[in-house]
Amino acid sequence: MSFNVGENVGPYRIIEQLGQGGMATVYKAYHAALDRYVALKALHPAFGEDPNFEARFQREARLVAKLEHPNIVPVYDYAEHEHRPYLVMKFIEGDTLKARLTQGPLTSDEIRKVVDSVGSALAYAHKQGVLHRDIKPSNVLMGTDGGIYLADFGLARIAQSGESTLSSDMIMGTPQYISPEQAMGKKDLDEGTDIYSFGVMLYEMVVGQVPFNADTPFSIIHDHIYSPLPMPRAINPKVPETVERVLLKALAKERSDRYATVNELSQAFKDAWTQAGIPMQGTAITMRPTSLKPETQQGTKAAPAKGEAAPAKTVATQKVPGKKRSPWPLIATGVLLLICVVFVLIAFRGGARFLNPANPTVAVPTLPPPTHLPPPTATAPHPTDTPPASPSLTPIPPAIATALDHLNQNPNDPGANLQLSLAYWDAGQTRDSLVALAKASDLAGTANTQFFQMAGDEFRKREAWVPAAAMYLRVIKSLGPTGKPTEDMVNNFHEALYKAATSPVDLPSSLPFDSVSRVEQPITMVAEARYLYFNGHPEDGHAKLNEVKRLKPGMSESALLEAEMDAQEGKTFAAKQILNILLADLNTPDWVREMAQNLYNRLP
């Protein structure tokens, strides 16, 4: 539960909410007995899900409460209120360094104070065996009394001392300052991780921006691990060369290449500035305008709504000729044979064909799909997307007979045609299912969003990814250029198209990539890369994946495919690194997270 303004939490009366982050909500509270204001930090309720958290909370709170340093915000108390743990800390009147940086370049005195104060606080804590693990400007308080204080040692220490993945998930919420080893989920963290994060903060103070920033946490984390550090002087030429060298060393990817201690980093930074003839002259370093971005930065501009598709374009369509079917077996068999003859002429409205006229058979990939693809659901007696057996003269299944009878009474009802399509699919008669689906789609019209949504969901339940992707595509197109699909709809479409890439039904013939890309290009490129890679063209698959990574860095679907490729090629360590990032990123779609976890579990 949340703490409400005006209520009493133990001896503390809540005055106002000051802020909220991934790990805690902070309140200003009044302690009447001591007649003073305090900062009360209520930890996220999810921590209570860890059965070992209570004991760990008490143990670690006692430890951080022993940190006594003039530049560390002290912990006064800790307790629980209605099963929600909270810390009581000194209330600092002032603002954060993050807020100050948005106002312009720091003054000479401000830079000196931040370097000395944060450096001194970290050095002291390290000597006590305590790491901060979450150094960032929002955790540096600039008090109205002139002091500089490092906050949230308690939160970082308490949250990250457990074995659950909750704390790492939350830490990933602000990844601009995370060290490479912390981003990779390594447990053996040491002073080097705080030195790296402190270095990022110094970089931001003198360059005017963080070294890595993008629209998604995954992209930022990936850059911290793999991408070369953007040269400070290339972004801001006013950065002294001596200072640039200090930043390069502090932000080395390997811990052993960084400064050994925080004191060494702080002293090297101040010496470099002095050697440059600018004795901590902060005003000489101008903040880079947000409108100017180097090629190495992805920008801080707000991203489009998650999964928002590009405006749909209309392409040529073909009508599916209607056919009246009889429920009697022999007549139905004749109709099925006729369908096989004319099936190559059938196409989906919007360019989504189910067979290539040049190759009227259902193509089977030359390579098996990745082993992590989910097994077929219990509702389908045959593997999903399985090519059908040749029509026989045996009696048709009861479900198909019932659907044919219903269709015979309602030949122009899209729902009746959909029912027949699903019955065919459940019986393993894929081509007949797709014919009936094409007819149903044509009868439904171009703007029947509800019908296409229902059809997509039905095929998704059956893990029939090709028709599911086709129906979800029709949903997005039915909304028109001004409509906006829901986040769930976009995720369903992405999942279906991604998984359809390794379906036995030939995806390019069923959903031509050039047609689908007009609706949403990045996910189509990912699906095409996956199709190429797992269908005998690995080099082309890699090339296509690199293309989409340049077009849209940090896309979770492309990261998942890269991990699949690495795993397929025996690059286990590289695959695990990518998967760890995906699993730690709170913005990773659920279906991507599930596939990533399954793949990770199978890696040696």
LINBEL-V53323 format. One record per backbone hydrogen bond with DSSP energy under -1.0 kcal/mol. CO is the residue of the C=O (numbers start at 1). NH is the residue of the N-H. If there is no record, write none. Layout:
CO:NH / CO:NH
This chain:
4:7 / 7:14 / 9:12 / 12:9 / 13:30 / 14:6 / 16:28 / 19:26 / 23:44 / 24:21 / 25:42 / 26:18 / 26:19 / 27:40 / 28:15 / 28:16 / 29:38 / 30:13 / 31:36 / 36:31 / 38:29 / 39:89 / 40:27 / 41:87 / 42:25 / 44:47 / 45:48 / 46:49 / 47:50 / 50:53 / 52:56 / 53:57 / 54:58 / 55:59 / 56:60 / 57:61 / 58:62 / 59:63 / 60:64 / 61:65 / 63:66 / 64:67 / 69:72 / 71:150 / 74:90 / 77:88 / 79:86 / 81:84 / 84:81 / 85:43 / 86:79 / 87:41 / 88:76 / 88:77 / 89:39 / 93:144 / 95:142 / 96:100 / 97:101 / 98:102 / 100:103 / 107:111 / 108:112 / 109:113 / 110:114 / 111:115 / 112:116 / 113:117 / 114:118 / 115:119 / 116:120 / 117:121 / 118:122 / 119:123 / 120:124 / 121:125 / 122:126 / 123:127 / 124:128 / 125:130 / 126:129 / 136:139 / 137:97 / 137:98 / 137:140 / 139:151 / 140:97 / 141:149 / 142:95 / 143:146 / 147:143 / 149:141 / 150:73 / 152:156 / 153:157 / 154:158 / 155:159 / 156:160 / 165:169 / 166:170 / 167:171 / 168:172 / 170:173 / 171:174 / 175:178 / 179:183 / 180:184 / 181:186 / 182:185 / 187:189 / 190:193 / 191:195 / 192:196 / 193:197 / 194:198 / 195:199 / 196:200 / 197:201 / 198:202 / 199:203 / 200:204 / 201:205 / 202:206 / 203:207 / 204:208 / 213:298 / 216:220 / 217:221 / 218:222 / 219:223 / 220:224 / 221:225 / 222:226 / 231:235 / 232:236 / 236:239 / 240:244 / 241:245 / 242:246 / 243:247 / 244:248 / 245:249 / 246:250 / 247:251 / 249:252 / 254:257 / 255:258 / 261:265 / 262:266 / 263:267 / 264:268 / 265:269 / 266:270 / 267:271 / 268:272 / 269:273 / 270:274 / 271:275 / 272:276 / 273:278 / 274:277 / 278:280 / 280:282 / 281:284 / 282:285 / 289:292 / 294:297 / 305:308 / 328:332 / 329:333 / 330:334 / 331:335 / 332:336 / 333:337 / 334:338 / 335:339 / 336:340 / 337:341 / 338:342 / 339:343 / 342:345 / 343:346 / 348:351 / 351:353 / 356:359 / 370:373 / 377:380 / 383:386 / 397:401 / 398:402 / 399:403 / 400:404 / 401:405 / 402:406 / 403:407 / 404:408 / 405:409 / 406:410 / 410:413 / 413:417 / 414:418 / 415:419 / 416:420 / 417:421 / 418:422 / 419:423 / 420:424 / 421:425 / 422:426 / 423:427 / 424:429 / 425:428 / 428:430 / 429:433 / 430:434 / 431:435 / 432:436 / 433:437 / 434:438 / 435:439 / 436:440 / 437:441 / 438:442 / 439:443 / 440:444 / 447:449 / 448:452 / 449:453 / 450:454 / 451:455 / 452:456 / 453:457 / 454:458 / 455:459 / 456:460 / 457:461 / 459:464 / 460:463 / 463:465 / 464:468 / 465:469 / 466:470 / 467:471 / 468:472 / 469:473 / 470:474 / 471:475 / 472:476 / 473:477 / 474:478 / 477:480 / 486:490 / 487:491 / 488:492 / 489:493 / 490:494 / 491:495 / 492:496 / 493:497 / 494:498 / 495:499 / 496:500 / 499:502 / 500:503 / 506:510 / 507:511 / 512:516 / 513:517 / 516:519 / 516:520 / 519:310 / 521:525 / 522:526 / 523:527 / 524:528 / 525:529 / 526:530 / 527:531 / 528:532 / 529:533 / 530:534 / 532:537 / 537:541 / 538:542 / 539:543 / 540:544 / 541:545 / 542:546 / 543:547 / 544:548 / 545:549 / 546:550 / 547:551 / 548:552 / 555:559 / 556:560 / 557:561 / 558:562 / 559:563 / 560:564 / 561:565 / 562:566 / 563:567 / 564:568 / 565:569 / 566:571 / 567:570 / 570:572 / 571:575 / 572:576 / 573:577 / 574:578 / 575:579 / 576:580 / 577:581 / 578:582 / 579:583 / 580:584 / 581:585 / 585:588 / 589:593 / 590:594 / 591:595 / 592:596 / 593:597 / 594:598 / 595:599 / 596:600 / 597:601
